[in-house]
Amino acid sequence: MQRPGFQFSIAGLLGLVACIALNFWLFRLGALWGILGLNVTKHVAIAFLCQALGVDRPAALGTAGTASKATPPPHIPVS
């Protein structure tokens, strides 16, 4: 039986709550700080989702995809 593709851990849930609390606090300081905090939180959330879903995960050993057959770039010697 396979594990679901996306599952929150306790640490991930705690990080989400911490980001929301930080955004509330930054909005109390000013609109610019709040918007900057939202931007950082958005990037952290997208990185967490990409990691959890395995976006850049290498393929399994038994399956050879097109990525393993790609030719390396030509080597240009520098003198």
N, C-alpha and C positions, 0 to 999 in steps of 0.2 A: 504494500500500500504506500502510495507516494504522499509526501507532505504537501500541504497547500503551498502555492507559489508565494503568498504574502501572509505573514503572521507577525503580529506585534509581540515583542518581548517586554518584560517589565522595564528594562532599561530604555527601550524605545518609547514606551508610553511615558516614562518619567521625563525623557528628553522633550517630548511633545508638550507636556504640561509646563516644563521650564521655559520653553520658547514662547508659549502663549503668555505666561506670567511676565517674561522679559518684555514682550511687546506692549502689554498694558502699562508697565512701568515707563517704557520709553515714550509712549504717547502722552504720559503725564508730564514729561519734560518738554515736549513740543512736537508739532506735526512732522517736522523734518526728521527728527530722531525716530519717531514712530514708523515713518515710511522706510527709513534705512533699516530699521529692525525687521520690518516685514520682508524686505528684500533679502536680508541675510537668512531669515527663517525659511523663506521659500526655497532658497538654494540648498539649505541643509536638508529640508524635507525631500526635495527632488533627488539629492545624492543618496539619502537613506532608502528611498523607494527603488532607485536603480540598483543599489547594492542588494536589497532584499529580493528583487525580482530576477537578479542575475543577468543584467543587461550585458556586461562585458565579461561574463564567465566563459572560459574556454570550453570547447565542445568535449563530450565524453571521449574516452580513448578508442572505443570501438567504432565510432562514426567519424569518417573523414569527410569534412565539409570542404567548401570551396576555399575557406581561409587557409587550410593547410596546403593547398595546391598553388597558392599564389607565388609568383616568382619574386625573388628579392630585387631591390633596385640595383641598377648597374653600378659597379664600383669605379669611381673616378679617382685615379691617384693624384695626390697633391704633392708637388715637389717644392 
